[in-house]
């Protein structure tokens, strides 16, 4: 039974915000960022953490200003920018689909590694968890807050314990063991490549109406959760590398934390980390799929998506959106590469957070330096990531540009056609 109608206490909001980030974040990006930044991986998490902090402030400010829940699409609707709102809404949906695919990718790799499974097992697990959670959502049990809070709490404790243990093994030679040392600016590039590790907190903006006394509680709760996650990522990035070595975590980037846990605590550590990763990524898939389907329904109601997406089943669940978005994510998880999926999702959320900070800057009459900092850092990071993708993955870069053009130019044509067809059917 879904508990989506109950009020969220500050503790629940904090746990869900932290879990939304950590749930798939550190499990999927640690090896990727070490490959780019080596000894400066911790700096990558710190740098992008600044963008996350500024954006969290801007999200809460706008929610409190409009006194209602919503993300970037809703905020743009409030300022009557329907064209940008519609385009960004489509890009947001794409970003969430990519994010779900990354979580499913991680689930398949972590669970398969514990059972010595090969490529087919990995793909089967990735597709299977998405299919199972599509079914859970269609049954009306997509939002199980108490279960998610429990999973998050245990997950955070395990990651914090592993990170702190790693710090007790302090050995800076491990940060570059088997790899070429990187310049300090590589931390900036690495942060750009894995920014999606911070995106989960903004799902709480969709739950604004469920938060107890949001004008009082939301700002300190969300900001403290983001600060905690930034520090946790830094601790885990250093501690895991001290234990596992840079080269090893790069070679096994899909399962970097399982390798670290096994090195630290043997097979017991591997089992614990597999359980933590499996439950955390599954919970992240579930909450993201639930929120994305409801966002899709909202965008369709506003006329920025075909009305086909507004359909719900007997459980009042947007069934078509759940099935379509979940299926796309499952396909990407089975066919995509980790780095490409992470970088594509990071670009979408950098653009989204930049726009939210811009809207906050326009509305705020004090502390405008916070969203201004978010705008500047997000813009620099997005440019760096675009250049990185264009140079290292030109085919993927071309595909990304094509998708953006289709959204910006093709969206109005598609909406016009579907509205015309709808009129003809009447």
C-alpha positions as CSV (number, residue, x, y, z in Angstrom):
1,X,0.0,0.0,0.0
2,X,1.4,3.4,-0.9
3,X,1.9,5.9,1.9
4,X,2.0,8.9,-0.5
5,X,-0.8,10.7,1.4
6,X,1.0,11.0,4.8
7,X,2.9,14.1,6.0
8,X,6.7,14.0,5.9
9,X,8.5,14.9,9.1
10,X,11.9,16.8,8.9
11,X,13.7,13.5,9.6
12,X,11.9,11.8,6.7
13,X,12.6,14.8,4.4
14,X,16.3,14.7,5.4
15,X,16.6,11.0,4.9
16,X,14.8,11.0,1.5
17,X,16.9,13.9,0.2
18,X,20.1,12.3,1.3
19,X,19.0,9.0,0.0
20,X,17.9,10.5,-3.3
21,X,21.4,11.6,-3.9
22,X,23.4,8.7,-2.5
23,X,20.9,6.0,-3.6
24,X,22.6,5.6,-6.9
25,X,25.1,8.4,-6.9
26,X,28.3,7.2,-5.2
27,X,27.8,3.6,-6.3
28,X,27.8,4.5,-10.0
29,X,30.2,7.5,-10.2
30,X,33.1,6.7,-7.9
31,X,35.2,4.8,-10.5
32,X,34.3,7.2,-13.2
33,X,35.5,10.3,-11.3
34,X,38.7,8.6,-10.2
35,X,39.5,7.7,-13.8
36,X,39.2,11.4,-14.7
37,X,40.6,13.1,-11.6
38,X,42.7,10.5,-9.7
39,X,44.0,12.1,-6.5
40,X,41.6,15.0,-7.0
41,X,38.4,13.0,-7.0
42,X,37.5,14.4,-3.6
43,X,37.8,17.9,-5.1
44,X,35.4,16.9,-7.9
45,X,32.8,16.1,-5.3
46,X,33.5,19.3,-3.4
47,X,33.3,21.5,-6.4
48,X,30.0,20.1,-7.7
49,X,28.7,20.1,-4.2
50,X,28.8,23.9,-4.3
51,X,26.4,23.8,-7.3
52,X,24.1,21.3,-5.4
53,X,24.1,23.6,-2.3
54,X,23.2,26.7,-4.3
55,X,20.5,24.8,-6.2
56,X,19.0,23.3,-3.1
57,X,18.7,26.9,-1.7
58,X,17.1,28.0,-5.0
59,X,14.6,25.1,-5.1
60,X,13.4,25.8,-1.5
61,X,13.2,29.5,-2.1
62,X,11.0,29.1,-5.1
63,X,8.8,26.5,-3.5
64,X,8.3,28.8,-0.5
65,X,7.8,31.8,-2.7
66,X,5.0,30.1,-4.8
67,X,3.8,28.1,-1.7
68,X,3.5,24.9,-3.7
69,X,5.5,21.9,-4.8
70,X,7.2,21.6,-8.2
71,X,10.4,21.6,-10.0
72,X,11.9,23.6,-12.8
73,X,8.9,23.0,-15.1
74,X,6.4,24.4,-12.5
75,X,8.6,27.4,-11.7
76,X,8.8,28.3,-15.4
77,X,5.0,28.0,-15.6
78,X,4.7,30.4,-12.7
79,X,6.7,33.1,-14.7
80,X,4.6,32.4,-17.8
81,X,7.5,31.0,-19.8
82,X,5.6,28.1,-21.4
83,X,8.0,27.6,-24.3
84,X,11.1,27.2,-22.1
85,X,9.0,25.3,-19.5
86,X,7.8,22.8,-22.1
87,X,11.2,22.2,-23.6
88,X,12.8,21.9,-20.2
89,X,10.1,19.5,-19.1
90,X,10.9,17.2,-21.9
91,X,14.6,17.4,-21.2
92,X,13.9,16.7,-17.5
93,X,12.0,13.5,-18.4
94,X,15.0,12.4,-20.5
95,X,17.3,13.2,-17.6
96,X,15.3,11.1,-15.2
97,X,15.1,8.2,-17.7
98,X,18.9,8.3,-18.0
99,X,19.2,8.4,-14.2
100,X,17.0,5.4,-13.8
101,X,19.1,3.6,-16.4
102,X,22.3,4.4,-14.5
103,X,20.7,3.0,-11.2
104,X,19.6,-0.2,-13.0
105,X,23.0,-0.5,-14.6
106,X,24.6,-0.3,-11.1
107,X,22.1,-2.7,-9.6
108,X,22.9,-5.3,-12.3
109,X,26.6,-5.0,-11.9
110,X,26.8,-5.0,-8.0
111,X,24.4,-8.0,-7.6
112,X,25.9,-10.0,-10.4
113,X,29.4,-9.5,-9.1
114,X,28.5,-11.0,-5.7
115,X,27.3,-14.2,-7.5
116,X,30.1,-14.2,-10.2
117,X,27.6,-13.5,-12.9
118,X,28.6,-12.6,-16.4
119,X,27.2,-10.2,-19.0
120,X,23.9,-12.0,-19.5
121,X,23.3,-12.1,-15.8
122,X,24.1,-8.4,-15.4
123,X,21.7,-7.4,-18.2
124,X,19.0,-9.7,-16.9
125,X,19.2,-8.2,-13.4
126,X,19.2,-4.6,-14.8
127,X,16.1,-5.3,-16.9
128,X,14.5,-7.4,-14.2
129,X,14.7,-4.8,-11.5
130,X,13.2,-2.2,-13.8
131,X,10.4,-4.5,-14.8
132,X,9.7,-5.4,-11.2
133,X,9.4,-1.8,-10.1
134,X,7.2,-0.9,-13.1
135,X,4.9,-3.6,-11.8
136,X,5.1,-2.3,-8.2
137,X,4.2,1.2,-9.4
138,X,1.3,0.0,-11.6
139,X,-0.1,-1.8,-8.5
140,X,-0.2,1.6,-6.7
141,X,2.6,0.9,-4.3
142,X,5.2,3.1,-5.9
143,X,5.7,5.5,-2.9
144,X,6.7,3.6,0.2
145,X,8.2,6.3,2.3
146,X,8.8,4.4,5.5
147,X,10.5,1.6,3.6
148,X,12.7,4.1,1.7
149,X,13.7,5.9,4.9
150,X,14.7,2.6,6.5
151,X,16.8,1.6,3.4
152,X,18.4,5.1,3.3
153,X,19.3,5.1,7.0
154,X,21.1,1.7,6.8
155,X,22.7,2.6,3.5
156,X,24.2,5.9,4.8
157,X,25.6,4.2,7.9
158,X,27.3,1.5,5.8
159,X,28.9,4.1,3.4
160,X,30.0,6.3,6.3
161,X,31.5,3.3,8.1
162,X,33.4,2.2,5.0
163,X,34.6,5.8,4.3
164,X,35.8,6.3,7.9
165,X,37.5,3.0,8.0
166,X,39.3,3.9,4.8
167,X,40.5,7.2,6.3
168,X,42.1,5.2,9.1
169,X,44.3,3.5,6.4
170,X,45.6,6.9,5.3
171,X,48.0,6.4,2.4
172,X,48.2,9.1,-0.2
173,X,50.3,7.0,-2.5
174,X,47.1,4.9,-3.1
175,X,45.4,8.0,-4.7
176,X,47.7,7.6,-7.8
177,X,48.7,3.9,-7.5
178,X,48.9,2.5,-11.0
179,X,47.8,5.7,-12.7
180,X,49.3,9.0,-13.9
181,X,48.9,11.8,-11.4
182,X,46.4,14.4,-12.6
183,X,46.6,18.2,-12.4
184,X,44.3,19.9,-9.9
185,X,42.0,21.3,-12.6
186,X,41.1,17.7,-13.4
187,X,38.9,17.8,-10.3
188,X,36.8,20.4,-12.1
189,X,36.5,18.1,-15.2
190,X,35.7,15.1,-13.0
191,X,33.0,16.9,-11.2
192,X,31.4,17.9,-14.4
193,X,31.4,14.3,-15.6
194,X,29.6,13.0,-12.5
195,X,27.2,15.8,-11.5
196,X,24.2,13.5,-11.6
197,X,25.4,12.1,-8.3
198,X,23.8,15.1,-6.7
199,X,20.5,15.4,-8.6
200,X,18.2,13.3,-6.3
201,X,17.5,16.0,-3.7
202,X,15.3,18.0,-6.0
203,X,12.7,15.2,-6.1
204,X,11.7,16.5,-2.7
205,X,10.4,19.7,-4.3
206,X,7.7,17.6,-5.9
207,X,6.7,16.5,-2.3
208,X,6.4,20.0,-1.0
209,X,2.7,19.7,-0.2
210,X,3.4,16.7,2.0
211,X,6.1,18.3,4.1
212,X,5.1,19.3,7.6
213,X,5.4,23.1,8.0
214,X,7.5,23.5,4.9
215,X,8.2,27.3,5.3
216,X,9.9,26.5,8.6
217,X,11.4,23.0,8.0
218,X,12.2,22.6,4.3
219,X,15.2,25.0,4.0
220,X,17.3,23.8,7.0
221,X,16.4,20.2,6.3
222,X,17.3,20.1,2.7
223,X,20.5,22.2,3.0
224,X,21.8,20.1,5.9
225,X,21.1,16.9,3.9
226,X,23.1,18.3,0.9
227,X,26.0,19.3,3.1
228,X,26.1,15.9,4.7
229,X,26.1,14.2,1.3
230,X,28.9,16.4,0.0
231,X,31.0,15.5,3.1
232,X,30.1,11.8,2.8
233,X,31.2,11.7,-0.9
234,X,34.5,13.3,0.0
235,X,35.1,10.8,2.8
236,X,34.1,7.8,0.7
237,X,36.2,9.0,-2.3
238,X,39.3,9.3,-0.1
239,X,38.7,6.3,2.1
240,X,37.8,3.9,-0.7
241,X,40.9,4.8,-2.7
242,X,43.1,4.4,0.3
243,X,41.8,0.9,0.6
244,X,41.4,-0.2,-3.0
245,X,43.9,1.9,-4.9
246,X,43.1,4.2,-7.8
247,X,44.0,1.7,-10.6
248,X,41.8,-1.1,-9.1
249,X,38.8,1.2,-8.7
250,X,39.1,2.4,-12.2
251,X,39.5,-1.1,-13.6
252,X,36.3,-2.2,-11.7
253,X,34.5,1.2,-11.9
254,X,31.1,-0.4,-12.2
255,X,31.5,-2.1,-8.8
256,X,34.1,0.1,-7.1
257,X,32.6,0.0,-3.7
258,X,32.2,-3.8,-3.7
259,X,35.9,-4.1,-4.5
260,X,36.7,-1.7,-1.6
261,X,34.4,-3.5,0.9
262,X,36.0,-6.8,0.0
263,X,39.5,-5.4,0.4
264,X,38.5,-4.0,3.8
265,X,36.4,-6.7,5.3
266,X,36.6,-9.8,3.1
267,X,33.6,-11.7,1.9
268,X,31.5,-10.3,4.7
269,X,32.2,-6.8,3.5
270,X,31.3,-7.8,-0.1
271,X,27.9,-9.3,1.0
272,X,27.0,-6.2,3.1
273,X,28.0,-3.8,0.3
274,X,26.0,-5.9,-2.3
275,X,22.9,-5.7,-0.1
276,X,23.4,-2.0,0.5
277,X,23.9,-1.3,-3.2
278,X,21.1,-3.5,-4.3
279,X,18.5,-2.0,-2.0
280,X,19.8,1.6,-2.4
281,X,19.7,1.5,-6.2
282,X,16.3,-0.3,-6.3
283,X,14.8,2.4,-4.0
284,X,16.3,5.1,-6.2
285,X,14.8,3.5,-9.3
286,X,11.5,3.3,-7.6
287,X,11.3,6.8,-6.3
288,X,12.6,8.4,-9.5
289,X,10.2,6.3,-11.7
290,X,7.3,7.3,-9.5
291,X,8.2,11.0,-9.5
292,X,8.9,11.1,-13.2
293,X,5.7,9.5,-14.2
294,X,3.7,12.0,-12.2
295,X,5.8,14.8,-13.6
296,X,5.0,13.5,-17.1
297,X,1.3,13.4,-16.3
298,X,1.4,17.0,-15.0
299,X,3.2,18.2,-18.2
300,X,0.6,16.4,-20.3
301,X,-2.2,18.1,-18.4
302,X,-0.6,21.5,-19.1
303,X,-0.7,20.6,-22.8
304,X,3.1,20.3,-23.2
305,X,3.0,16.6,-23.9
306,X,0.4,14.6,-25.9
307,X,-2.7,13.8,-23.9
308,X,-1.8,10.1,-24.3
309,X,0.5,10.5,-21.2
310,X,-2.3,11.8,-19.0
311,X,-4.0,8.3,-18.8
312,X,-4.2,6.6,-15.4
313,X,-5.2,3.1,-14.4
314,X,-7.6,1.9,-11.7
315,X,-5.0,2.7,-9.0
316,X,-4.8,6.3,-10.2
317,X,-1.3,5.6,-11.5
318,X,-0.1,7.2,-14.8
319,X,0.3,3.7,-16.3
320,X,1.4,4.6,-19.8
321,X,4.1,6.9,-18.5
322,X,5.3,4.3,-16.1
323,X,5.5,1.6,-18.7
324,X,7.1,3.7,-21.5
325,X,9.6,5.5,-19.3
326,X,10.6,2.4,-17.4
327,X,11.0,0.4,-20.6
328,X,13.2,3.1,-22.1
329,X,15.4,3.2,-19.0
330,X,15.7,-0.6,-19.0
331,X,16.8,-0.6,-22.6
332,X,19.4,2.0,-22.0
333,X,20.7,0.1,-18.9
334,X,21.2,-3.0,-21.0
335,X,22.8,-1.3,-24.0
336,X,24.5,1.8,-22.7
337,X,28.0,2.4,-21.2
338,X,28.3,3.7,-17.6
339,X,30.3,6.9,-18.5
340,X,28.1,7.9,-21.4
341,X,24.9,7.5,-19.3
342,X,26.3,9.4,-16.4
343,X,27.6,12.2,-18.5
344,X,24.4,12.6,-20.5
345,X,22.3,12.7,-17.3
346,X,24.8,15.2,-15.7
347,X,24.4,17.6,-18.6
348,X,20.6,17.6,-18.3
349,X,20.7,18.4,-14.6
350,X,23.4,21.0,-14.9
351,X,21.1,22.8,-17.3
352,X,18.1,22.4,-15.1
353,X,19.9,23.6,-11.9
354,X,21.3,26.5,-13.8
355,X,17.8,27.6,-14.8
356,X,16.4,27.1,-11.3
357,X,19.2,29.3,-9.9
358,X,18.5,31.9,-12.5
359,X,14.8,32.0,-11.6
360,X,15.7,32.3,-7.9
361,X,18.1,35.1,-8.7
362,X,15.4,37.0,-10.5
363,X,12.9,36.7,-7.6
364,X,15.2,37.1,-4.6
365,X,15.7,40.4,-2.9
366,X,18.5,39.2,-0.6
367,X,21.2,36.5,-0.6
368,X,21.3,36.8,-4.4
369,X,24.9,35.7,-4.3
370,X,23.8,32.1,-3.6
371,X,21.9,31.6,-6.9
372,X,24.5,33.7,-8.7
373,X,27.2,31.4,-7.6
374,X,25.1,28.4,-8.7
375,X,24.6,30.0,-12.1
376,X,28.3,30.7,-12.6
377,X,29.5,27.3,-11.4
378,X,26.8,25.4,-13.4
379,X,27.6,27.3,-16.6
380,X,31.3,26.6,-16.3
381,X,30.7,23.0,-15.5
382,X,28.3,22.5,-18.4
383,X,30.8,24.0,-20.9
384,X,33.6,21.8,-19.5
385,X,31.4,18.7,-19.8
386,X,30.2,19.6,-23.3
387,X,33.8,20.0,-24.5
388,X,34.8,16.7,-22.8
389,X,32.0,14.8,-24.5
390,X,32.6,16.5,-27.9
391,X,36.3,15.5,-27.8
392,X,36.1,12.0,-26.2
393,X,32.7,10.9,-27.5
394,X,31.9,12.7,-30.8
395,X,29.1,10.3,-31.8
396,X,27.4,10.6,-28.4
397,X,27.8,14.4,-28.6
398,X,26.2,14.5,-32.0
399,X,23.3,12.4,-30.7
400,X,22.9,14.8,-27.8
401,X,22.7,17.8,-30.1
402,X,20.1,16.0,-32.2
403,X,18.0,15.2,-29.2
404,X,18.1,18.9,-28.1
405,X,17.1,20.0,-31.6
406,X,14.2,17.5,-31.7
407,X,13.0,18.8,-28.4
408,X,13.2,22.5,-29.2
409,X,12.1,22.3,-32.8
410,X,10.1,19.1,-33.0
411,X,8.1,19.5,-29.8
412,X,5.8,22.3,-31.1
413,X,5.1,20.4,-34.3
414,X,4.3,17.2,-32.4
415,X,2.0,19.0,-30.0
416,X,0.3,20.8,-32.9
417,X,-0.3,17.5,-34.7
418,X,-1.6,15.7,-31.7
419,X,-4.0,18.5,-30.9
420,X,-5.2,18.6,-34.5
421,X,-5.7,14.8,-34.5
422,X,-7.6,15.1,-31.2
423,X,-9.9,17.7,-32.7
424,X,-10.5,15.5,-35.8
425,X,-11.5,12.6,-33.6
426,X,-14.2,14.7,-31.8
